[in-house]
Amino acid sequence: MDLSVEFARKLFVDGCRSAVGGLREEALNGLERIDHLTDPVSCEDFFAKYLLPNVPCVLGKWSTADWSSRTEWSTTDGKLSWESLENLFGEAVAPVSNCSKQQSYSQAKTDMKVKNFIAHVRKAESIDEGESDILYLKDWHYTREFPQCKAYETPPYFASDWLNEFWDSHSHGECSDADDYRFVYIGPKGSWTPFHADVFRSYSWSANVCGRKKWILFAPGYEQQLVDKFGQLPFDLRLVNFDISTAEKCFEVIQESGEIIFVPSGWHHQVFNIEDTASINHNWFNGCNVDICWNYLKQRLKEVEKEISEHRQMEDWNKHCQLILKADSGMDFIDFFNLLSLIASNRMKQLSNCKLHLSKENLMILQNCSTELIQSENECRSSVCNIDELDAHVHHLELDISDNVTGLEKSSLREEMDNDVGSRKYLFDTGYGCVLFDLLRVKYFLENEFLSADLHKLGDDDRFVDTPDDLISKISDIIDTVFTCEM
């Protein structure tokens, strides 16, 4: 796939509008149904129509057609094969929730061997409904437990995954807090998850390897129509007196076997297995929704500070608030800054490896237009209104690429990046515009969030992999030079 200058322009414009909420609000106001994509779309279209506007969609069976799990985990007629799962994973230990028992605001949980979970499910099938607890194997770190098993491949639309890229970097070092947000869910007919929004208010995608699910989704903010007199959201929508056909910005989706649903940031949802079902789920965020995740983390910190405000005079109070935040949400401010630093470092490396040669004049046109767009809402709106001025330069930019990047150079670049499959796929499936977009989004956050907040008040200076000032300088330098200097 050719490198997409037009896609870079689209991301810079729409991504910056999205940062101030205009694009999301506009898309949500016009949303009347959830799209079912019966055929593949380009990555550019997916970014523009779903990721940036933060609206859901369902990908057809074509999206999982080549997955080995579609056959290895299923019977010949496409149903969930409990026998195959037991043979493959029976001795593994996985987290299991009891759908019949509530514990605080979640389902009671325990760990058990997969074969014991399957034995319970099979026994429950032979007795009357309601006579046995409904168990649901959930949030199982399958890829971490079985890295050698290639049961699936992340669709290219979801390949830009800052969250798991960050935690994967921990797993290669000596960090004790390595984690990931890739899960397998296996549940019998009748199992379900409570009403919730995903961790960090991240994106999620969920693929039905086999089986069927019913989803009920509420757009961000519209879940508030369900709060009770104590200000609490329901645990189970079936216990709430509401009409899904008249509820505002509420959508019901039946997800078939082989389909993938994209759940955007901050969309509350409840899910019911209407058949025995196995699914693969990822939580993630990237440059399109990083502002939503950051705002959620800031809000959670405010709540923590309020809870322990009476102890504000204690030594290292800010540090203690961060410790509580991390225990509650899985990440603190230093983790988030280090995540941005890692993404910037990886993208700078990707750009350095590209060896593309754009004229300095055209690079500055692209850089100046993009950075102006992310300064403020007023500047953004003004730039969007005058986007034709940028369009006039796109043709020259495309000619510049054609003149300076030969087929031999592209071939050499592919060989050079063979040891980094994810990066290669990211660059060549979506264009280098995505990489620039990521860098500019990180730079925007550093300039507008982390410089105004004194991170070092949080303590643990040894946890910082870089400083905001140094990182901003590095990003600026490489954007200014990577396409004009010989690497």
VEXTOR-711534 format. One record per atom (N, C-alpha, C): x, y, z. Coordinates in steps of 0.1 Angstrom, whole numbers, plus 2048, in hexadecimal, padded with zeros to 3 digits. Atoms other than C-alpha are relative to their C-alpha. Layout:
// VEXTOR-711534
XYZ
...
// end
This chain:
// VEXTOR-711534
8087F4800
800800800
80980C800
7F97F4800
80D8227F7
7FF80880D
8017F87F5
81683A812
7F680B7FE
80C7F8802
7F8850818
80280E806
7FF7F27FB
7FE87681A
7F2805803
80E7FC7FE
7D887B817
7FB7FC80E
8048057F3
7D3865835
80780880C
7F97F77F6
7ED87A849
7F880D802
8087F47FF
7D9899840
7F37FE808
80D8037F9
7B888984B
8027FE80F
7FD8037F2
7C787D86C
80380D807
7FC7F37F9
7D689F874
7F4809802
80B7F77FF
7B68B186D
7F57FA809
80A8067F8
79C89987B
8047FC80E
7FB8047F3
7B288D897
80080C80A
7FF7F47F7
7B68B18A4
7F2805803
80E7FC7FD
7918B98A0
7FB7F680B
80580A7F6
78A8988B4
80580480D
7FA7FD7F2
7A18A48D0
7F880A807
8097F67FA
7898C18D6
7F27FC800
80E8057FF
76A8AC8D3
7F78027F5
8097FC80A
75C8BB8B4
7FB7F47F7
80380B808
75E89C89E
7F87F6807
80780B7F9
7528848B8
7F2804803
80E7FB7FE
73489A8C1
7F87FF7F4
80780080D
72B89E89D
7FC7F27FC
80380D804
72D879896
7F67F9809
80A8067F7
71986F8B5
7F28057FD
80D7FA803
6FE8878AD
7F97FA7F4
80680580C
6F987888B
7FF7F0800
80080F7FF
6FC853897
7F37FB803
80D8067FE
6DC840892
8017F1800
7FE80F800
6E981C88D
80F7FD800
7F2805800
709808891
8037F97F3
7FC80680D
71A800870
8057F1801
7FA80E802
7207DB866
8088007F3
7F87FF80C
73D7DA84E
8017F27FA
80180D806
7367BD837
80D7FE7F7
7F4801808
7567C4823
80B808807
7F57F87FA
7797D182D
7FF80E7FB
7FE7F2804
77F7F682D
80F804802
7F27FC7FE
7A080982B
80280480F
7FD7FB7F3
7B281284B
7FD80E801
8037F2800
7AE836842
7F1802803
80F7FF7FE
788832840
7FC7FC80E
8048057F3
78781F861
80480B80A
7FC7F67F7
79B83A873
7F680C7FF
8087F4802
786856864
7F17FE805
80F8027FE
763846869
7FD7FA80E
8038067F3
76783388A
80A80380B
7F77FE7F5
78783889E
80080F804
8007F27FC
78985E89D
7F3805805
80D7FC7FB
7638648A0
7FC7F980D
8038087F4
76284A8BC
7F27FA7FF
80D806802
7448378AE
8037F17FD
7FE80E802
73F8118AE
7FD7FB7F2
80380780D
73D7F9891
8027F1803
7FE80F800
73C7D388A
8077FC7F3
7F980680B
7557C2873
7FB7F37FC
80580D804
7487A585F
8097F4802
7F980C7FE
75478185F
80D8007F8
7F37FF808
76F78A845
80C804809
7F67FA7F7
78279B862
8077F5808
7FA80B7F8
789779873
8027F37F8
80080C809
788761855
80C7F8801
7F3807801
7AD758857
8057FC80E
7FB8037F2
7AF75387D
7FF7F1802
80080E7FD
7B9730887
7F67FC80B
80A8037F5
7A37328A6
7F27FE7FB
80E801805
784734890
7FD7F17FD
80280E802
78A70F888
8047F780C
7FA8087F5
79F7028A6
7F780180C
8087FE7F4
78670F8C0
7F17FC7FD
80E803804
7667048AD
7FE7F27FC
80480D806
7546E58A3
7FE8027F1
8027FF80F
74E6DD87E
7F58097FC
80C7F7804
72D6F087F
80180E806
7FD7F37FC
73D70F88E
7FC80380E
8037FE7F2
73270B8B2
80C7FF809
7F58017F7
74970F8D0
8037F1803
7FC80D7FD
75D6EF8D5
8067FF80E
7FB8017F2
7616EA8FB
80B7F5800
7F680B800
7756CA8F4
80D8057FA
7F47FB805
78E6DC8DE
80780A80A
7FB7F77F6
7926F88F8
8077F980B
7FA8087F5
7996DE913
80D7FA7FC
7F4807804
7B26CC8FE
80C80A7FE
7F67F6803
7C46EC8F5
80580780D
7FD7F77F5
7C36FF916
7FC7FB80E
8068057F3
7B56E8931
80880280C
7F87FF7F4
7D26EB949
80380E804
7FD7F17FD
7D5711947
7F680580B
8087FA7F5
7C8726964
7FB80D7FA
8067F4806
7B074295A
7F680680A
80A7F97F8
79A75C96C
7F27FC7FC
80E804803
77575196E
7F7809809
80A7F87F9
758767978
7F37F8802
80C8067FD
73875B988
7F480A7FD
80A7F7804
71B76B976
7F4800809
80B8027F7
70375F991
80380780D
7FD7FA7F4
7157719AD
80680E7FF
7FA7F2800
71B7979B1
80980280C
7F67FC7F5
7397A39C5
80480E7FE
7FF7F2802
7397C89CA
7FA8047F3
8057FC80D
7357D79A7
8057F77F5
7FC80A80A
7417B8995
7FB7F2803
80380E7FD
73C793992
80B7F9808
7F68077F8
74D77C9AB
80A7F97F7
7F6805808
76E77099D
8097F6807
7F680A7FB
7867539A2
8097FC7F4
7F780680A
7A2742990
7FE7F1800
80180F801
79E71E983
8067FB7F3
7FB80680C
7AC70696A
7F58007F5
80A7FF80B
79B709948
7F87F37FF
80880D801
7926E4949
7F67FF80B
80A8007F5
7806E996A
7F48097FD
80B7F7805
76D70795C
7F77F87F6
80780780A
7636F293E
7F77F5806
80880B7FA
7586D5954
7F4805807
80C7FA7F9
7416EC968
7F68047F5
8097FC80A
7326FA948
7F87F37FA
80780C806
72B6D793A
7F67F980A
8098067F6
71C6CB95B
7F3809801
80C7F77FF
7056EA95C
7F77FE7F5
80980380C
6F86E1939
7F67F5803
80880C7FE
6EA6C1947
7F580180B
8097FE7F5
6D66D0964
7F780C7FC
80A7F6803
6B86E8965
80780E802
7FB7F2800
6BF70D95E
7FD80680E
8017FA7F3
6C572097F
8057F880B
7FB8097F6
6D1702991
80F800802
7F18007FF
6F670998B
80480F7FC
7FA7F3803
70B72998B
8048017F1
7FB7FE80D
713738969
80D806801
7F27FB800
73873C965
8048057F3
7FC7FA80C
74A75194C
80F803801
7F17FE801
77074F944
80280E7F9
7FF7F2805
779774940
80E806803
7F47F87FD
79778B93D
80C7F7801
7F5809800
7AF76E936
80B8057F7
7F57FB808
7D177992A
8067F57F8
7FD80C809
7D275F90F
80D8017F9
7F47FE808
7ED76E8F9
80D800809
7F48007F7
804772918
8037F2805
7FE80E7FB
7FE74E923
8047F77F5
7FD80980B
80173F900
8068087F4
7FA7F780A
8187568EC
8037F87F3
7FD80880C
8207398D4
7F47FD7F8
80D803807
7FB7358CA
7FC80C7F8
8047F5809
7F274B8AC
7F17FE7FD
80F803802
7CC7488B0
7F980B7F8
8077F5807
7C576A8A1
80B80A7FC
7F87F5804
7D4789891
7F880D802
8077F37FE
7CB7AC89C
7FD8077F3
8047F980D
7B87BD87F
80880D7FF
7F87F4802
7CC7DA870
7FA80D805
8077F47FB
7B27F387B
80480380F
7FD7FF7F2
7BC7EC89F
80F7FF804
7F28037FE
7E17E889A
80880B808
7FA7F57F8
7EA80B8A9
7FB7FF80E
8048037F2
7E88008CD
80A80480A
7F67FB7F7
7FB8168E5
8007F980D
8018067F3
7EF805904
8087F3801
7F980C7FF
7FB7E28FC
80E8017FB
7F27FD804
81A7EF8EA
80880480D
7FA7FC7F3
8237FF90C
8037F4809
7FE80B7F7
81D7E0921
8097F57FA
7F880A806
82E7CA908
80F803802
7F27FB7FE
84E7DF90C
8047FC80E
7FD8047F2
84C7D7932
8037F1800
7FE80F7FF
84A7B192B
80E7FC7FB
7F2804805
86C7B2919
80B80480A
7F57FB7F7
87E7C2936
7FE7F880E
8018067F3
8807BB95B
7F5806809
80B7F97F9
8617CE965
7F77F5806
8098097F9
84B7BC97F
7F18027FD
80E7FC802
82B7CE974
7FC7FE7F1
80380280E
82A7C1950
7F17FB7FF
80E804801
8067BD944
7FC8017F1
8057FE80D
7F17BC925
7F1801801
80E7FF800
7CD7C391B
7FA7F97F4
80580980A
7C77A6903
7FA7F4807
80780A7F8
7AD78D90F
7F87F67F8
80A80A806
79976E907
7F57FF80A
80D8027F8
77576A913
7FA7F37FB
80780D804
764747913
7F57FF80A
80C8017F7
741744920
7F57F87FA
80C807805
72272E91D
7F58097FD
80C7F8802
70173A911
7FA80480E
8057FA7F3
6F275192C
80A807808
7F67F87F9
71375F938
80080E7FB
8017F2804
717784938
80A809808
7F87F67F9
72B7A3943
7F880B805
8087F57FA
71E7BF959
80180D7F7
8007F3807
7177E294B
80C808804
7F37FA7FD
7387F4949
8068087F4
7F87FA80A
75080A935
80E7FB802
7F48077FF
7727FC92D
80C808807
7F57FB7F8
793801940
80680C7F9
7FB7F4805
7A282493C
7F78077F6
8097FC80A
78482B926
8067FF7F2
7F980380C
79881B90B
7F67FB7F5
80680880B
78D80D8E9
8007F1804
7FF80F7FF
7857E88E8
7FB7FA7F3
80680880B
7807CF8CC
7FE7F2805
80480D7FB
76F7AE8D2
7FC7F77F4
80380980B
76F7918B9
7FA7F3805
80680C7FD
7577748BB
8077F57F8
7FA80B807
76D7568B2
7F57F67FC
80C808803
74D7418B5
7F580480A
80B7FD7F8
72B7478C4
7FA80E7FD
8077F3803
7147668C6
7FF80880D
8027F77F5
7117848DD
7F680B7FD
8087F4801
6F879F8E4
80780B808
7FA7F47FA
7067C28EB
7F680B802
8087F47FE
6F47DF8FA
80A80C804
7F67F57FE
7088008F7
7FA80D801
8047F27FE
704823903
80B8097FC
7F57F6803
7178408F4
80480880C
7FA7F97F4
72D85490C
7F680B805
8097F77FA
718868924
7F17FC801
80E804800
6F785891B
7FD7F5809
80380A7F5
6FB83D935
7FB80780C
8057F97F4
6F285894E
7F17FF801
80F8017FF
6CD853945
7FC7F4808
80380C7F8
6D0832959
80480180E
7FC7FF7F2
6DE83F97A
7F5800809
80B8017F6
6CA838999
80080D809
8007F47F7
6C28519B5
80C802808
7F37FF7F9
6E484A9C4
80B8047F7
7F67FD80A
6F58539A4
8087F57FA
7F980C804
6FF82F99D
7FB7FB7F3
80580780C
6FE81E97B
7FC7F2803
80480E7FD
6ED7FC979
80B7F67FE
7F680B802
7017DC97D
7FB7F77F4
80680880A
6E97C9966
7F48077FA
80B7F9807
6D37DA94C
7F37F9801
80D8087FF
6B97BE94F
7F880480C
8077FC7F4
6B17CC971
7FB80E800
8047F2801
6AA7EF965
7F48017F7
80C7FE808
6897FB958
80380A7F5
7FD7F780B
69380A936
7FD7F97F3
80380580D
688806912
80B8037F7
7F47FE808
6A68008FC
7FC8087F3
8047FA80C
69180C8DE
7FE80F801
8027F17FE
68B82F8ED
80C806807
7F57FA7F9
6AB833901
8098087F7
7F97F7809
6C084F8F3
80F7FB7FE
7F3804804
6E08458E0
8047F2807
7FE80D7FB
6DC8218EB
7FF7F67F4
80080980C
6E48058D2
8017F1804
7FF80F7FE
6DF7DF8D1
8067FA7F4
7F980780A
6F67C98BD
8007F1802
7FF80F7FF
6F47A48B6
80D7FD7F8
7F3803806
7187998AF
8007F17FD
7FF80E805
71B77989A
80E7FA801
7F3807800
73675F89A
8098067F5
7F67FA80A
75576D888
80080F7FF
8017F2801
74B79188C
80880780B
7F97F87F6
75F7AC89E
7F980D802
8067F37FD
74F7C98B0
80B809806
7F77F67FB
7627E98B6
7F880980A
8067F87F5
7587FA8D7
80880C803
7F87F47FE
76481E8D9
80280480E
7FD7FB7F3
7718318F7
7F4806807
80A7FA7F8
759838913
7F27FB7FE
80D805803
73C824905
7FD7F580A
80480A7F6
72B811922
7F87F57F8
80780B807
71E7EF918
7FF7F4809
80280C7FA
7117CE924
7FF7F57F5
7FF80A80A
7177AD912
7FA7F3805
80680D7FD
70378C912
8047F67F6
7FE80B809
70E76B903
7F37F97FD
80C806804
6F075E8F0
8027F27FB
7FC80E803
70373E8E7
80D7FE807
7F28027FB
72272D8F4
8098077F7
7F87F6807
73C7468EA
80E801804
7F27FD7FD
76174B8E8
80480D7F8
7FD7F4807
76E76E8E0
80E805804
7F37FA7FE
78F7818DE
7FE80F801
8037F27FD
7907A48EC
80D807803
7F57F77FC
7AA7C08ED
7FA80E805
8027F27FC
7A97E1900
80C8087FB
7F47F9805
7BF7FC8F1
7FC80F7FE
8027F2805
7C38218E9
80C8047F8
7F67FB808
7D78358D1
7FE80F7FE
8017F1801
7DA8598C4
7F28057FE
80E7FC803
7B585A8BB
7F880280D
8087FF7F4
7A88558DE
80880280D
7F87FE7F4
7C585C8F5
7FB80B809
8057F57F8
7B587C901
7F57FB809
80A8057F8
79786990E
8057F880B
7FA8097F6
7AC850921
80780980A
7F87F77F7
7C286C930
7F6808809
80A7F97F8
7A388093B
7FA7F780A
8068097F7
79586194B
80A7FE80C
7F68027F6
7B685C95E
80080C809
7FF7F47F8
7B688096A
7F3801809
80C8007F8
79287D975
8007F680C
7FE80A7F6
79A85E989
80980580B
7F77FA7F6
7B787099A
7F880A809
8087F77F9
79F88C9A4
7F77F980B
8098077F7
7888739B4
8087FA80C
7F78057F5
7A68639C7
80380B809
7FC7F57F8
7B18859D3
7F5804809
80C7FC7F8
78E88D9DF
7FF7F680C
80280A7F6
78C86C9F2
80A80180C
7F67FF7F5
7AC872A06
80580E802
7FC7F27FF
7AC898A06
80380480F
7FD7FD7F1
7AC898A2D
80E7FD804
7F28037FD
7CF88AA2B
80A8087F7
7F87F980A
7DC8A4A13
80E805806
7F47FB7FA
7F78B0A2C
80A7F5802
7F780B7FD
80788EA2E
80C8017F6
7F4800809
82A889A1F
7FD7F87F3
80280780D
82A87E9FA
7F17FD7FD
80F802802
8048839F8
7FD7FE7F1
80280180E
8068879D2
8047F27FB
7FB80D804
81A8679CF
7F67F5805
80980A7FC
8018549E4
7F38007F8
80B800809
7E58609CE
8027F97F3
7FC80880C
7F78529B0
8007F1802
80080E7FD
7FC8319C1
7F27FA800
80E8047FF
7D682F9C8
7FA8007F2
8057FF80E
7CF83A9A4
8047F37F8
7FB80B808
7E581E996
7F97F3805
80780C7FB
7D58049AD
7F27FF7FB
80E7FF805
7B38109A2
7FE7FE7F1
80280080F
7B881597D
80A7F97F8
7F6808807
7D7801974
80B8097FA
7F67F7805
7EC82096B
80080D808
8007F37FA
7F884097B
80680A7F6
7FC7F580A
80486196B
80E7FD7FA
7F3803806
828855968
8007F57F6
80280A80A
81E836957
7FB8067F3
8067FA80C
80984B93F
80B8087F8
7F67F9806
826862938
80A7F77F9
7F6809806
83E845932
7FA7F87F4
80780680C
82483591A
80280A7F5
7FE7F780B
825855906
80E8017FB
7F2800803
84B855907
8047F47F8
7FD80C807
84C8318FB
7FB8027F1
8067FF80D
8348388DE
80880A7F7
7F87F6807
8488578D4
80D7FA7FB
7F3807803
8698438D5
7FE7F67F5
80280A80B
85B8278C0
7FD8077F3
8037F980D
84C83F8A6
80B8077FA
7F47F9805
86C8538A4
8097F67F9
7F880B806
87E83289D
7FA7FC7F2
80680480D
865829882
80280A7F5
7FD7F580A
86984B871
80E8007FC
7F2800803
88E848873
8047F57F6
7FE80C808
88D826862
7FA8027F2
8077FF80D
877833845
8098057F5
7F77FA80A
893846833
7F98067F5
8077F980B
87985A820
80680E7FF
7FA7F3802
88487B811
7F680A7FA
8097F5804
86A897810
80880D800
7FA7F2800
8748BA807
7FD80780D
8027FA7F4
8798CF825
7F480A7FF
80B7F7802
85F8E8817
7F37F9802
80C8077FF
8448CE814
7FE7F980E
8018057F3
84C8BE835
7FC80B80A
8047F57F7
8498E0846
7F18037FE
80E7FD803
8278E5835
7F87F6808
80780A7F8
81B8C4844
80180280F
7FE7FE7F1
82A8CA866
7F980C805
8067F37FA
81F8EE86A
7F07FF800
80E801801
7FB8E685F
7FB7F780C
80480A7F6
7F98C8877
80180580E
7FE7FB7F3
8088D9895
7F680B803
8097F57FE
7F28F8891
7F27FA804
80E8067FD
7D38E1891
7FE7FC80E
8028067F3
7DA8D38B3
80380A80B
7FD7F67F5
7E18F48C6
7F4803808
80C7FC7F8
7BE8FE8D0
7F47FE7F7
80C802807
79A8FA8C7
7FD80B7F5
8027F5809
79891C8B6
8097FF7F4
7F780180B
7B79178A1
7FC7F47F8
80480C807
7AB8F4899
7F58037F6
80B7FD808
78A90088C
8038097F4
7FC7F780B
79A91B877
8087F87F6
7F8807809
7B3903868
7F77F67F8
809809807
7978EA860
7F98077F5
8087F880A
78390584E
8098037F4
7F77FC80B
7A290D839
8087F47FC
7F880C804
7AC8E9832
8038007F1
7FD80080E
7AB8F080D
80E8057FD
7F27FB801
7CC903812
80A7F5801
7F780B7FE
7DC8E381E
7FE7F67F4
80280980B
7CC8CE802
8088047F4
7F97FB80C
7DD8E47E8
80F7FB800
7F28057FF
7FF8D77F6
8017F17FF
7FF80F800
7F58B27F7
8067FA7F4
7FB80580D
7FB8AD7D2
80F8017FF
7F27FF800
81E8BA7D5
8077F7809
7FA80A7F7
8258A47F3
8007F37FA
80080D806
81A8867E0
80A7FE7F5
7F680180A
83088E7C3
80E7FF806
7F38007F9
84D8947DB
8037F1804
7FD80E7FC
8498707E8
8037F87F4
7FE80880C
8468617C5
80E8027FA
7F37FD806
8668737BA
80B7FB808
7F48037F7
87B86A7D8
8007F2806
80180E7FA
86F8477E3
7FF7F67F5
80080A80B
87882D7C9
7FB7F3805
80480E7FC
86B8097C8
80B7F9807
7F58067F9
88E7FE7D2
80180480F
7FF7FA7F2
88E8157F1
7F47FA808
80B8057F8
86B8087FB
8037F1803
7FD80E7FD
8777E47F7
80B7FF80B
7F68007F6
8967EC80C
7FA80380E
8077FC7F4
8807FC826
7F97F4806
80880C7FB
86A7DD829
80A7F6806
7F68097FB
8897C782D
80580480E
7FA7FA7F4
8977DE847
7F77FF80D
80A8017F5
8777DC85C
7FB7F2803
80580E7FF
8737B685A
8007FC80E
7FF8047F2
87C7B387F
7F6807808
80A7F97F8
8607CA889
7F37FF7F8
80C803809
8407BB879
7F580A803
80B7F77FC
8287D188D
80280E7FA
7FD7F3805
83A7F1883
7FE8007F1
80080180E
83D7E685F
7F18017FB
80E800804
8187DE85D
7F980D802
8067F37FC
80E7FE86E
80480B7F5
7FC7F6809
823813856
7FA7FE7F2
80480380E
819802835
7F17FE7FE
80E802802
7F57FB83C
7F880D802
8077F47FE
7EC81E848
80780C7FC
7F97F4804
80783583B
80880680B
7F87FA7F6
82284884D
7F980B807
8077F67F9
808862856
7FC7FC80E
8048057F3
7FD84C873
80C80280A
7F57FE7F7
82084D881
80280E804
7FF7F27FD
82287287E
7F5805809
80B7FD7F8
80087588D
8027FC80E
7FC8047F3
80B8618AB
809809807
7F67F77FB
8298778B0
7FA80D804
8067F37FD
8158978AE
7F67FF80B
8098017F5
7FB88A8C6
8087FF80D
7F88017F4
8168818DF
80580E804
7FB7F37FE
8268A38DB
7F680A805
80B7F87FB
8058B48E0
7FD7FE80E
8038037F2
7FF8A2900
80B80580A
7F57FB7F8
8218AA90D
80080F802
8007F17FF
81E8CF905
7F4805808
80C7FA7FB
7FB8D3912
7FC7F980E
8048077F3
7F98BA930
80B7FF809
7F58047F7
81A8AF93E
80980B804
7F87F47FC
82D8D093D
7F980880B
8077F77F7
8128E2950
7FF7F980E
8018087F3
8118C696B
80E7FC803
7F28047FC
8318C197E
8007F2804
80080E7FE
83589C97B
8097FC80C
7F68047F6
85389C993
7FA80180E
8067FF7F2
83C8A59B0
7FB7F2804
80580D7FE
8308819AC
80A7F7806
7F68097FB
8518739B7
8057F67F6
7FB80B809
8638549A9
8068057F3
7F97FB80C
879868992
8067F57F7
7F980B807
88B848989
7F67F87F6
809806809
86B83C977
7FF8077F3
8017F880D
86D85795C
80A7FB7F6
7F780480A
87C84A93C
80580C7F8
7FC7F3807
87F86E92F
7F980B807
8077F57FB
874891937
7F78067F5
8087FA80B
8588A3925
8078097F7
7F87F6808
86F8BF919
8097F97F6
7F7807809
8888A790B
7F97F87F5
80880880A
86E8918FA
7FA8097F6
8067F7809
85D8AF8EA
80B8057F6
7F57FC808
87F8BA8DD
8047F57F6
7FC80B808
8878988CF
7F67FE7F4
80B80280A
8658958BD
80180B7F6
7FF7F5809
8698B88AE
80C7FE7F7
7F4802808
88C8B08A2
7FE7F67F5
80180A80A
883890891
7F68037F5
8097FC80A
86589E880
80680A7F6
7FA7F6809
87A8BB873
80B7FA7F7
7F5805808
8968A5866
7FF7F27F9
80080E804
88B881860
7FE7FF7F1
80280280E
88088783C
8098087F7
7F77F8807
89B89F832
80F7FD802
7F38037FD
8BA890841
8037F27FC
7FC80D803
8CD872836
8027F880C
7FF8087F4
8C9856850
80B7F57FE
// end
